[in-house]
Amino acid sequence: MSTDFAGLRTVVTGGASGIGLATARHLSERGADVAVLDLEPGRLPPPLRGFRADVADDASVRAAVAAAAAALGGIDVLVNNAGIGAAGTVEDNDDAQWHRVLDVNVLGIVRTTRAALPHLRESPHPAIVNTCSIAATAGLPQRALYSASKGAVLSLTLAMAADHVREGIRVNCVNPGTVDTPWVSRLLDAADDPAAERAALGGRQPTGRLVAAEEVAAAIAHLASPAAASTTGTALAVDGGMQGLRLRPAAAP
């Protein structure tokens, strides 16, 4: 694996599991010095550095970002990955759930970026990558609240890119399809027929399978890399073709 991230100081939120952990490991393997911000960072494998943070609490975020920047000697890359899910139509989630998901998924990015910007401005290769979702660009059933939050993340990414491009800070996002993560596994376990539900989730992606967290991590690394210096304000789909492809039904055997 290349070492193109050698010397780059990286912060990954929600980096203790799923896409975040895969990203933290991937960037570390490519030479980055990685700090993970998470509610439960204690289980991280070395050399990843863990800092406890609740992205729904501004004071917690500011303290964790300051501690991470001090430990790393600055921040070059911020990966805003922390987020939570929600299932249901607009009838199914109450106001408290709406406030909670938007607070974590949207304002969490705002808080972490706000705290990291002074450090990013001092970097020669500053980059921000937000974890968005296919739910921002495709209508998915039973995902009204989650989709609304990720639609906001997509718009926020574009606005941030416009605001900070003249400072040399690039801002992009990844739009994963259904990823094989612990959260998805919990959803499958709660289904009446987990095997059938897994097959259905895989089948709606043209590749016929769930996206691997490592594949999303590689896309995040591409957007964060100094090699992508002319890429900003971009949403990179990592969805097995779900957003753009329209396949005919498979022929019966």
SULDAJO-V460859 format. One record per residue. N is the residue number from 0. SS is DSSP state (h for helix, s for strand, l for the rest). BURIAL is 1 if it has 16 or more other ideal C-beta (glycine too) atoms within 10 Angstrom, else 0. D_FIRST is the distance of its C-alpha to the first C-alpha in whole Angstrom. Layout:
n=N ss=SS burial=BURIAL d_first=D_FIRST
n=N ss=SS burial=BURIAL d_first=D_FIRST
This chain:
n=0 ss=l burial=0 d_first=0
n=1 ss=l burial=0 d_first=4
n=2 ss=l burial=0 d_first=7
n=3 ss=l burial=0 d_first=9
n=4 ss=l burial=1 d_first=11
n=5 ss=l burial=0 d_first=12
n=6 ss=l burial=0 d_first=15
n=7 ss=l burial=1 d_first=16
n=8 ss=s burial=1 d_first=18
n=9 ss=s burial=1 d_first=18
n=10 ss=s burial=1 d_first=20
n=11 ss=s burial=1 d_first=20
n=12 ss=s burial=1 d_first=23
n=13 ss=l burial=1 d_first=24
n=14 ss=l burial=1 d_first=21
n=15 ss=l burial=1 d_first=22
n=16 ss=l burial=1 d_first=22
n=17 ss=h burial=1 d_first=21
n=18 ss=h burial=1 d_first=19
n=19 ss=h burial=1 d_first=19
n=20 ss=h burial=1 d_first=18
n=21 ss=h burial=1 d_first=15
n=22 ss=h burial=1 d_first=14
n=23 ss=h burial=1 d_first=15
n=24 ss=h burial=1 d_first=12
n=25 ss=h burial=1 d_first=9
n=26 ss=h burial=1 d_first=10
n=27 ss=h burial=1 d_first=11
n=28 ss=h burial=0 d_first=7
n=29 ss=l burial=1 d_first=6
n=30 ss=l burial=0 d_first=9
n=31 ss=l burial=1 d_first=12
n=32 ss=s burial=1 d_first=16
n=33 ss=s burial=1 d_first=17
n=34 ss=s burial=1 d_first=20
n=35 ss=s burial=1 d_first=21
n=36 ss=s burial=1 d_first=25
n=37 ss=s burial=1 d_first=26
n=38 ss=l burial=0 d_first=30
n=39 ss=l burial=0 d_first=29
n=40 ss=h burial=1 d_first=26
n=41 ss=h burial=0 d_first=27
n=42 ss=h burial=0 d_first=25
n=43 ss=l burial=1 d_first=21
n=44 ss=l burial=0 d_first=19
n=45 ss=l burial=0 d_first=18
n=46 ss=l burial=0 d_first=17
n=47 ss=l burial=1 d_first=18
n=48 ss=s burial=1 d_first=21
n=49 ss=s burial=1 d_first=24
n=50 ss=s burial=1 d_first=27
n=51 ss=s burial=1 d_first=29
n=52 ss=l burial=1 d_first=30
n=53 ss=l burial=1 d_first=32
n=54 ss=l burial=1 d_first=32
n=55 ss=l burial=1 d_first=35
n=56 ss=l burial=0 d_first=37
n=57 ss=h burial=0 d_first=36
n=58 ss=h burial=0 d_first=37
n=59 ss=h burial=1 d_first=35
n=60 ss=h burial=1 d_first=32
n=61 ss=h burial=1 d_first=33
n=62 ss=h burial=0 d_first=33
n=63 ss=h burial=1 d_first=30
n=64 ss=h burial=1 d_first=28
n=65 ss=h burial=0 d_first=30
n=66 ss=h burial=1 d_first=29
n=67 ss=h burial=1 d_first=25
n=68 ss=h burial=1 d_first=26
n=69 ss=h burial=0 d_first=28
n=70 ss=h burial=0 d_first=25
n=71 ss=h burial=1 d_first=22
n=72 ss=l burial=0 d_first=25
n=73 ss=l burial=0 d_first=24
n=74 ss=l burial=1 d_first=23
n=75 ss=l burial=1 d_first=20
n=76 ss=s burial=1 d_first=19
n=77 ss=s burial=1 d_first=21
n=78 ss=s burial=1 d_first=20
n=79 ss=s burial=1 d_first=24
n=80 ss=l burial=1 d_first=23
n=81 ss=l burial=1 d_first=26
n=82 ss=l burial=1 d_first=29
n=83 ss=l burial=1 d_first=31
n=84 ss=l burial=1 d_first=32
n=85 ss=l burial=1 d_first=36
n=86 ss=l burial=0 d_first=38
n=87 ss=s burial=0 d_first=41
n=88 ss=l burial=0 d_first=43
n=89 ss=l burial=0 d_first=45
n=90 ss=l burial=0 d_first=48
n=91 ss=l burial=0 d_first=46
n=92 ss=l burial=1 d_first=44
n=93 ss=l burial=0 d_first=46
n=94 ss=h burial=0 d_first=46
n=95 ss=h burial=0 d_first=45
n=96 ss=h burial=0 d_first=42
n=97 ss=h burial=1 d_first=41
n=98 ss=h burial=0 d_first=41
n=99 ss=h burial=1 d_first=39
n=100 ss=h burial=1 d_first=36
n=101 ss=h burial=1 d_first=37
n=102 ss=h burial=1 d_first=37
n=103 ss=h burial=1 d_first=33
n=104 ss=h burial=1 d_first=32
n=105 ss=h burial=1 d_first=33
n=106 ss=h burial=1 d_first=34
n=107 ss=h burial=1 d_first=32
n=108 ss=h burial=1 d_first=29
n=109 ss=h burial=1 d_first=32
n=110 ss=h burial=1 d_first=33
n=111 ss=h burial=1 d_first=29
n=112 ss=h burial=1 d_first=29
n=113 ss=h burial=0 d_first=32
n=114 ss=h burial=1 d_first=31
n=115 ss=h burial=1 d_first=28
n=116 ss=h burial=1 d_first=29
n=117 ss=h burial=0 d_first=31
n=118 ss=h burial=1 d_first=28
n=119 ss=h burial=1 d_first=26
n=120 ss=l burial=0 d_first=29
n=121 ss=l burial=0 d_first=28
n=122 ss=l burial=1 d_first=24
n=123 ss=l burial=0 d_first=23
n=124 ss=l burial=1 d_first=21
n=125 ss=l burial=1 d_first=22
n=126 ss=s burial=1 d_first=21
n=127 ss=s burial=1 d_first=22
n=128 ss=s burial=1 d_first=21
n=129 ss=s burial=1 d_first=24
n=130 ss=s burial=1 d_first=23
n=131 ss=l burial=1 d_first=26
n=132 ss=l burial=1 d_first=27
n=133 ss=h burial=1 d_first=28
n=134 ss=h burial=1 d_first=31
n=135 ss=h burial=1 d_first=32
n=136 ss=l burial=1 d_first=32
n=137 ss=l burial=1 d_first=34
n=138 ss=l burial=0 d_first=37
n=139 ss=l burial=0 d_first=36
n=140 ss=l burial=0 d_first=39
n=141 ss=l burial=0 d_first=39
n=142 ss=s burial=1 d_first=37
n=143 ss=h burial=1 d_first=39
n=144 ss=h burial=1 d_first=38
n=145 ss=h burial=1 d_first=35
n=146 ss=h burial=1 d_first=35
n=147 ss=h burial=1 d_first=37
n=148 ss=h burial=1 d_first=35
n=149 ss=h burial=1 d_first=31
n=150 ss=h burial=1 d_first=34
n=151 ss=h burial=1 d_first=34
n=152 ss=h burial=1 d_first=31
n=153 ss=h burial=1 d_first=30
n=154 ss=h burial=0 d_first=33
n=155 ss=h burial=1 d_first=32
n=156 ss=h burial=1 d_first=29
n=157 ss=h burial=1 d_first=31
n=158 ss=h burial=0 d_first=33
n=159 ss=h burial=1 d_first=31
n=160 ss=h burial=1 d_first=29
n=161 ss=h burial=0 d_first=33
n=162 ss=h burial=0 d_first=34
n=163 ss=h burial=1 d_first=31
n=164 ss=h burial=0 d_first=30
n=165 ss=h burial=0 d_first=32
n=166 ss=h burial=0 d_first=31
n=167 ss=l burial=0 d_first=27
n=168 ss=l burial=1 d_first=26
n=169 ss=s burial=1 d_first=24
n=170 ss=s burial=1 d_first=25
n=171 ss=s burial=1 d_first=23
n=172 ss=s burial=1 d_first=23
n=173 ss=s burial=1 d_first=21
n=174 ss=s burial=1 d_first=24
n=175 ss=s burial=1 d_first=23
n=176 ss=l burial=1 d_first=25
n=177 ss=l burial=1 d_first=26
n=178 ss=s burial=1 d_first=23
n=179 ss=l burial=1 d_first=23
n=180 ss=l burial=1 d_first=23
n=181 ss=h burial=0 d_first=26
n=182 ss=h burial=0 d_first=28
n=183 ss=h burial=1 d_first=29
n=184 ss=h burial=0 d_first=29
n=185 ss=h burial=0 d_first=32
n=186 ss=h burial=1 d_first=33
n=187 ss=h burial=1 d_first=33
n=188 ss=h burial=0 d_first=35
n=189 ss=h burial=0 d_first=38
n=190 ss=l burial=0 d_first=38
n=191 ss=l burial=0 d_first=41
n=192 ss=l burial=0 d_first=39
n=193 ss=h burial=0 d_first=36
n=194 ss=h burial=0 d_first=35
n=195 ss=h burial=0 d_first=36
n=196 ss=h burial=1 d_first=35
n=197 ss=h burial=1 d_first=31
n=198 ss=h burial=0 d_first=32
n=199 ss=h burial=0 d_first=34
n=200 ss=h burial=1 d_first=31
n=201 ss=h burial=1 d_first=29
n=202 ss=h burial=0 d_first=31
n=203 ss=l burial=1 d_first=32
n=204 ss=l burial=1 d_first=28
n=205 ss=l burial=1 d_first=28
n=206 ss=l burial=0 d_first=25
n=207 ss=l burial=0 d_first=28
n=208 ss=l burial=1 d_first=25
n=209 ss=l burial=1 d_first=24
n=210 ss=s burial=1 d_first=21
n=211 ss=l burial=1 d_first=18
n=212 ss=h burial=1 d_first=17
n=213 ss=h burial=0 d_first=14
n=214 ss=h burial=1 d_first=14
n=215 ss=h burial=1 d_first=16
n=216 ss=h burial=1 d_first=14
n=217 ss=h burial=1 d_first=11
n=218 ss=h burial=1 d_first=15
n=219 ss=h burial=1 d_first=15
n=220 ss=h burial=1 d_first=12
n=221 ss=h burial=0 d_first=13
n=222 ss=h burial=1 d_first=17
n=223 ss=h burial=1 d_first=16
n=224 ss=l burial=1 d_first=14
n=225 ss=h burial=0 d_first=16
n=226 ss=h burial=0 d_first=15
n=227 ss=h burial=1 d_first=17
n=228 ss=l burial=0 d_first=20
n=229 ss=l burial=0 d_first=23
n=230 ss=l burial=1 d_first=22
n=231 ss=l burial=1 d_first=25
n=232 ss=l burial=0 d_first=27
n=233 ss=l burial=1 d_first=25
n=234 ss=s burial=1 d_first=25
n=235 ss=s burial=1 d_first=22
n=236 ss=s burial=1 d_first=23
n=237 ss=s burial=1 d_first=21
n=238 ss=l burial=1 d_first=24
n=239 ss=l burial=1 d_first=23
n=240 ss=l burial=0 d_first=26
n=241 ss=l burial=1 d_first=28
n=242 ss=l burial=1 d_first=29
n=243 ss=l burial=0 d_first=30
n=244 ss=l burial=0 d_first=31
n=245 ss=l burial=0 d_first=34
n=246 ss=l burial=0 d_first=34
n=247 ss=l burial=0 d_first=38
n=248 ss=l burial=0 d_first=38
n=249 ss=l burial=0 d_first=37
n=250 ss=l burial=0 d_first=40
n=251 ss=l burial=0 d_first=42
n=252 ss=l burial=0 d_first=41
